[in-house]
Amino acid sequence: ADAAWLDNVDLPLSLGGTIGLIAVGDQHRLRVWGRSGHRYDVQVSVDLKEWTPAGSVIVGPSGMADLPGSVNTSEGAAYYRAVAP
């Protein structure tokens, strides 16, 4: 039987991202903060039960990335989350 032993493995145990709504002129955008070089999928929900893909970003060296497009804040409440796949 073959076997292998790994020691001192330094893996990122958490890629948790933070998401926020930022004002850009008279519009709003979603910004994701997370680990540089990692992809985060952004999802949207109106009831916190059903989640729909809203796009994805790859965080740059600055530790943040903006989701392309703008968010219409006059359409009522919506919830957003960033998920590391």
N, C-alpha and C positions, 0 to 999 in steps of 0.2 A: 504494500500500500504506500502511496506517495503522501507526503505531509509537508506542510510549510508552516513556518512560524514568523510572524511579523511583530516587531518590537518598535516602540517609539513612533507610532503612526500618528501624525498630527492632521486630523481631518476636521473640516469645519462642521461641527455638530449642529449648528443652527445657521440657516441662511435667512432667518426672519427679516422681512423688510417692513418698512414703515411707509405709509402712504398719506398724502395730504393734498388739499385743494389750495392752489396758489393763484393769486390774481396776476394777470398779464394784460396790462392796459385795461380795457373794459370787458375782458373775457376771463374765464377761469380754466385752469389746466390741472391735471393730476400729476403729481410728482412722487416718484418712488425713491426712497433712500435704502441702500442695502450694500451688500458686498460687491466690490468692484469686479467686473467681468462676469457676473452671474445674471441669468435671465430670471425675470419675475413676470408671472402672468397676472394681469389685473382683471378682476371680476366685479360685476355689479349686481345688486339685488334691490328689490323694493320691499321685501318681507323678511330678509335674513334667513330664508329657507331655500329658495331657488336662486342659484347663482349662474350668471351668464357671462361668457368671455367678453371683455371689453378691449383686449389688446395685450401686448406684451412689450417689455423693454429689457434692454441689457444695460446694466449699470456701468457707467464709465469710471475713469480713474478718480473723479471727484466724489464718488460714492452716491451719485444721484442720477436720475434720468427722468425726463418728462414724457408722458404718454402723448403721442401725436394727436392733434385735434383739440377741441375745446369742450367743456362741460356746460350744458345749458342749465343754469341754476334756477330758472323760472318754471321748470317742469314738475316741481314737487320734490319730495324726499327720495333719495337714493343712497344706498350704502355701497362702499367700495372696499376691496381688500386686495392685497398683494400676496401672491402665493408663489413660493419657490418650488418648481416642479421636481 
